[in-house]
Amino acid sequence: MSRLKFELCEQLLKECYGDIVATVGMSLLHNKATPLAMIIHRTKMEAKQVKQALCSLIQQNIVTFHQNNSGLIEYSGSADAILCRLRFPHYIHCAKTLFGDAAELLVEELLVQGRSTLGDAVNKTVYKLNESLAASGSSIPEISQNLIKDKASILVKARLIRRCEDVCRDKDGKVISMNVTFNPELLFDSPREHDYERTAGSKRSAAEISEVPLKKVKLETGDAASSLGKQNDTGSSYWCVNVHQFHHHFRDQAIISAVAKIIDQKASEVMRTMLRLSETKTVPTDPISAHLSFTEICTAMPKDKIMTNNVMDQYLKCLSENCCGFVTRIGESDFFKAVEALCISEIETIILERFGSKALRMYRVLLAEKQVEQEQVVEKSMLPPKEAKELLYRMFAENFVTLTELSKAPDHAPARTFYFFNVNLLQVSRMLLEKCYKAAANVMVRRQKCISENKRLLDKQERVDAIISSLDVESAAEQKEEIEQMVTLSERKQLKKVGEASKVLETSELLLGHTIFILEAFINSTVRPVTVLKK
Amino acid sequence: MAAPIAIVKQELSEDTDIDIEAKIIELCTLTPKGITDDVIKAAVPQCDIQQRVIAVNRLLSTNHIELMKSGAKLLYKLKDPDAVSQIKGADTEEKVVFQIIKDAQNKGIWTRDIRIKSNLKNIQVLNKILKNLESKKLIKAVKSVNASKKKVYMLYNLEPDQSVTGGPWYSASEFESEFVEILNAQAHKFLQQKALDASIVYPEDPWKRLQTSYASADNVLQHITNLGISKVNLSVKHMESILDTLIYDGKAELSARTSGSSDGESMKIYRAVQPLTDTSGLVKTPCGVCPVISRCTVDGLISPKTCIYMKDWLDF
């Protein structure tokens, strides 16, 4: 774990959950598994505060806990779970594009709550939807709960939301650790009626009850044991968002858009169909998808985009011939190669922006030829030698390229040594990932500073807006103008500027999230096979 | 009895002398690197050592062959008749230097190497000889592209080798990057146009469209020649290296196609492509291109709170 990653985590925690939670969270990240007393000691905060902070961290799926050998409950945090927060807007948008507004609200609710019963989430979604319907004054009848319940089942089927892991208890009924299920299918068990029933009867009170035991259960204090009986028989009834499925979806999206760029829109449709088919068939961690037959793909194409067999055949041929080997002839798509190609392309755009097109050319020479001497790089890239050398050394200085020394004699004298330039993709992506973390943290710091500097102005604007909206429609005109005048012209300008600036910062946060995703996907898929071998 | 035999022998020996000389010259022409005494002995077994010595001596004195030393052995080598005529009146040192330069052919030879080969210890003497030869227009000095300060010498009438001049990409030993860039841009434009045409002709036929969007180096070369950009004659090889730069730029893609002829050799074909992804989010923030990012901390002198790059970026 790197310092920069932690810094970004700290910023994220601070922004989402405040300083206390951030302190506790960071203490956990820095120290791996820690018992409660130790956290209290390290953070020098009150026990109550620490407990509350832990509660919210567990609620947000950031902290897990287990019992160690001497019987103490140890808590540990996960930096990756925190970093997922960068992608929340992506998740929500993804749910919206896939399954519509109701799914969007459901996912949003689950993301904000961290984990919640399905009944609560459905109720809140129904409430929100109806509220917005009422606000817009449309004549569409109220949306029923059943509709949203169906949506929820669809989301579960698409594996976008899942059950939380159940908790383990010792013989006294004390919660001691998260239950690690080895059968992932259990987590996607479709919601049964009682998943909704719990809170369906009396909305408010039930929601409150379910909130309380959750927190208590997660704490090691035994006094929650009384309310445990209720949960024991049904297994975990809490649901959360399955980020992995979203990540798969993002990866597929990236592949599809790459195909659209290389060939055309229709080819990307074929690719989309193939990926959708393989989604249900393939084990998520496999580097290649399940084999797909021609007819399978043909029949699975969406109805409005259906194409003749001949055209389909041609598209598949194109896909397998081009596209850096995304699709092979057997009819499978190679995720690893695709992710690698995407990552390389990402790195290339970074080099293009940072060092210019000439440097990019040399970089690609290095990528293509693996081990290259300086003269060869210059010759192949056909650049003026002096400029090329400068750029190459700059890339070397900034760790984008590496150098291998191969000496003919044991004395390593420069005259008798070959110097080969090369690119270590894994290393470069790790370095860039660090930079992304840093940049994301920086952007967040800057945004907070921007907002806190203009806090007075923003508050004023808010108050004015509140007054205006509370005024009656009829009596408004004059009064409204008067109140609006309270914000002066220069203030208005400043406000606009702040708004634009924070919009720019937020957008770049999202974009950074995407880059981080691609780089992480590449690193994970490259590193994983090695660890499997070690086992 | 004795006299006629002696006469016969005399006649025979005169005949054989000429024979031997002819034979030696013939052998020398066959192996320009030089022949040893053993080779001559094997070729004319009927003569004794005396006759061979006489023959060789005569050839040496008439400047037909020259004597070289290779290790412990002596080598006989044919002397170039042109060289003989060209540097008539020159002294031996000049002859030696001239011969060395001649051997270097159109690759040229560096002064230092001449000095080592000729065993001329005195640099001034060598410089004088070179100047002499240059003024007689027997040799010329050519600047090498590999090392700009290195001068190489070659015979006056030779066209310098590509490794010396650097081919069409160099003029006066300077790399013509602009020329390369123009060719690169034109080739890219040509490939793009080809892809565009293909998408108009075959909107519904992806495979055909793909195939027609490819162009071979020949096609591109033809296009470039028609445009008349290049004053020098470019070969297909040159064009390929230009197209290679396009591939390295990420603007083109290489594929192979078996050529129509029966030899089954594959032909390199090129196609314009787009990059796989949009510009990365990292470089859309100032941090992505920040030169001091490694020294940037929240509370430090360089901090995102006070960063001037950020300020400029957000102020538009």
Chai-1 contact restraints between the chains, C-beta under 6 A:
chainA,res_idxA,chainB,res_idxB,connection_type,confidence,min_distance_angstrom,max_distance_angstrom,comment,restraint_id
A,A258,B,L276,contact,1.0,0.0,6.0,A-B,restraint_1
A,K261,B,Q274,contact,1.0,0.0,6.0,A-B,restraint_2
A,Q314,B,P206,contact,1.0,0.0,6.0,A-B,restraint_3
A,Q314,B,W207,contact,1.0,0.0,6.0,A-B,restraint_4
A,Y315,B,P206,contact,1.0,0.0,6.0,A-B,restraint_5
A,K317,B,W207,contact,1.0,0.0,6.0,A-B,restraint_6
A,C318,B,P206,contact,1.0,0.0,6.0,A-B,restraint_7
A,C318,B,L210,contact,1.0,0.0,6.0,A-B,restraint_8
A,S345,B,P275,contact,1.0,0.0,6.0,A-B,restraint_9
A,S345,B,L276,contact,1.0,0.0,6.0,A-B,restraint_10
A,S345,B,T277,contact,1.0,0.0,6.0,A-B,restraint_11
A,E346,B,T277,contact,1.0,0.0,6.0,A-B,restraint_12
A,E346,B,S280,contact,1.0,0.0,6.0,A-B,restraint_13
A,T349,B,T279,contact,1.0,0.0,6.0,A-B,restraint_14
A,T349,B,S280,contact,1.0,0.0,6.0,A-B,restraint_15
A,I350,B,S280,contact,1.0,0.0,6.0,A-B,restraint_16
A,I350,B,L282,contact,1.0,0.0,6.0,A-B,restraint_17
A,I350,B,V283,contact,1.0,0.0,6.0,A-B,restraint_18
A,E353,B,V283,contact,1.0,0.0,6.0,A-B,restraint_19
A,R354,B,V289,contact,1.0,0.0,6.0,A-B,restraint_20
A,R361,B,Y248,contact,1.0,0.0,6.0,A-B,restraint_21
A,R361,B,D249,contact,1.0,0.0,6.0,A-B,restraint_22
A,R364,B,Y248,contact,1.0,0.0,6.0,A-B,restraint_23
A,V365,B,Y248,contact,1.0,0.0,6.0,A-B,restraint_24
A,M382,B,V180,contact,1.0,0.0,6.0,A-B,restraint_25
A,M382,B,T245,contact,1.0,0.0,6.0,A-B,restraint_26
A,P384,B,F175,contact,1.0,0.0,6.0,A-B,restraint_27
A,P384,B,S177,contact,1.0,0.0,6.0,A-B,restraint_28
A,C436,B,L282,contact,1.0,0.0,6.0,A-B,restraint_29
A,A439,B,T285,contact,1.0,0.0,6.0,A-B,restraint_30
A,A439,B,C287,contact,1.0,0.0,6.0,A-B,restraint_31
A,N442,B,C287,contact,1.0,0.0,6.0,A-B,restraint_32
A,N442,B,P304,contact,1.0,0.0,6.0,A-B,restraint_33
A,V445,B,V298,contact,1.0,0.0,6.0,A-B,restraint_34
A,V445,B,P304,contact,1.0,0.0,6.0,A-B,restraint_35
A,R446,B,P304,contact,1.0,0.0,6.0,A-B,restraint_36
A,R446,B,M310,contact,1.0,0.0,6.0,A-B,restraint_37
A,K449,B,K305,contact,1.0,0.0,6.0,A-B,restraint_38
A,A501,B,L314,contact,1.0,0.0,6.0,A-B,restraint_39
A,S508,B,K284,contact,1.0,0.0,6.0,A-B,restraint_40
A,S508,B,T285,contact,1.0,0.0,6.0,A-B,restraint_41
A,L511,B,G281,contact,1.0,0.0,6.0,A-B,restraint_42
A,L511,B,K284,contact,1.0,0.0,6.0,A-B,restraint_43
A,L512,B,G281,contact,1.0,0.0,6.0,A-B,restraint_44
A,H514,B,G281,contact,1.0,0.0,6.0,A-B,restraint_45
A,T515,B,S280,contact,1.0,0.0,6.0,A-B,restraint_46
A,T515,B,G281,contact,1.0,0.0,6.0,A-B,restraint_47
A,T515,B,L282,contact,1.0,0.0,6.0,A-B,restraint_48
